[in-house]
Amino acid sequence: MSGFLEMKVAGIALDPSNNAPIVVLRDLEGKYVLPIWIGIMEASAIAASLEGVRYSRPMTHDLFKSMVETLGISVEKIEVVDIRDNVFYALITLEHNGNSFTVDARPSDAIAIALRADCSIYVADHVVKEAIRVDTSKESTGKVMVGFEQDKEKLKEILEKMNPEDFGKFKA
């Protein structure tokens, strides 16, 4: 897929400086990491899907999936297509009767839907380049340096404080 990098959800973490939830995407080769700060409700929805939690009544993203399936529509993929002023933009690609169409969405909602629909998540190359910079050469400590282009030191500090248990676990 030219111009896009396929990524998976590595987990949900909390920003230790303000307890804001972060969804962490990682490419399939493990070379790039893309953290996206999100809302608490979306983090909860993503975490529930990652943990396989099913509620007795449908939550918003479950309702969306149920509605599109009932209408004979399938969720084909989601794409994080842009970043402007530190705000990410995503599209959900749907298919109905052989016709594809896209719907604008926040990345957090799109990711929550992608997890439920078991579809691929793609991030535009320029978004990865503009949002993060990864140095794959390991330092003597064995850590990979990761950071925001806009604020490398803050992200480095946040990621270094995180434990492996922080990824994939979220408590509201």
N, C-alpha and C positions, 0 to 999 in steps of 0.2 A: 504494500500500500504506500505509494510514493507520497512523500511529504508528511507522513504520519508515523508515529511510533506506537506499537501496541503496548499497553501497560495493564497491570493487575493491581488490585488494592492490596497493599502490604499490611495495612491495618489502620486503626484509629489511635491517635495519641492526644495528649493534652499539652498545650503550651504551658510550661511551668511558670512563665512570667505572668500569665493572666488567666490560666485555666481554660483558654479557648480551645475547642476541639480542632484537630487537624486530621484530614484524611491524607494518607500517604500512599501515593502511587509509585510503582517501580516497574521499569521495563522488564521484558521477559529475560533479558541477559543479565539483569542486575547491575547495569552500568549507570543508569540514571534514576534519580529519586525526585519526585515532584510532590512537595507538601502543599496542600490547599487548606487554608483556614476556613472552617464552615460553622454553621449554626448547631446548637445543641440538639435540636429535633432531628436534623438531617444526620448528625453523628450517631444518634441513637438508632435511627432507621438503618444506617449502614452497618453498625455494630450488630444489630439484631440479625441481619441477613448473614453476616460473616460467621456469627455464632450458631446459626440455624434455629434461632428463636422464632416460634410461630405463635401469634396471638389468637385468642378465640374470636376476635372481631378484626376485620381488615383495617390496617393503618393506611395512610394516604398513598404510599407507594404500592402497597398491595392492591389497593382499590384501582389505581391506574392500570396495573398489570391485568387485573380481572376484567376491567372495562374493555381494554384493547383486545384481549383474547375473546371476549364475548362478541365483539364486533368483527371478529375474523382478521384482526390486524396483528402483525408480529413486530416485535422490537428487534431490529436487525443489528444495530450498533449504536454506541454513543461516541461522540468526538468532542474533545476539548479543543476548540478551534481558535481561540484568541485570548489575549490578556491585554487589557488597557487600564492604565492607572491602578495596577495591582488587582484588578477585577478580572476573573476568569469568565469565559463564555463557552457554552457547550450547545451541541445539537444532538437531538435524539432522532435517529433514522428509523422510520416505520415503513412497513410494507403491507399493502392491501391489494389483493387481486392482481399481483404482478406490477403494481405501481409503487414506487418509493417516494416518500416525502419526508421532510425534516421539520422538527419542532424545536424552537428556541427553549433553552432550559438553563438553570443554574447547574454548574458541574456537580454539586452535592446531590441534587435531586436526580440528575441523569445517572450518576454512579449508583445511587440507591435502586433505581429502576433497572440498570444493567445487571446488578447482582441478582435481582429477582427474576429477570428474564434470561439470565445466563448467556448474555451476549458480550461481545468484545468491547473493550474501552481503548480508544485511540486518542493520542495527543499530538497536535500539530508540532512539527519540528521546531518552528519558530517560537512556540510557546515554551517548549523545553529549554531552548537556548536563551530566551529572554527572562524566564522565571528562575532558572537555576544554572549553576555551573558545577560540574563534577570533575574532580581530578582523580583519575583512577590509579595514579601512582600512590603506593602506600608509603606512609611515613614510617619511621622506626617503631612507632607505637602500633603499627598494623591497622590503623584506622583510615578509612577513606574520607577525604575532605569533601564536604558537601555544603553548599550555601546558596542563598539568594544573591543574585547579581546586585540587587538594590541594598541588601543588608546581610552580607556574608557572615559577619561575626555573630549576629544574633541567631541565625539559623544554626550555625556551627555549635554555639553554646547550647541551644535547645536540644539538638540531636545528641550531643555528647552527654547531656544529663539524663536522657531517656534510657530505660532498661529494655531489653528484648521483650519483657513481659508487657510493656506499654503498648506494643503493636498488637493489634487484634483484640485488645481488651478495652472496654470503655464502660464506665459506670456513671449514670446520670445522677 
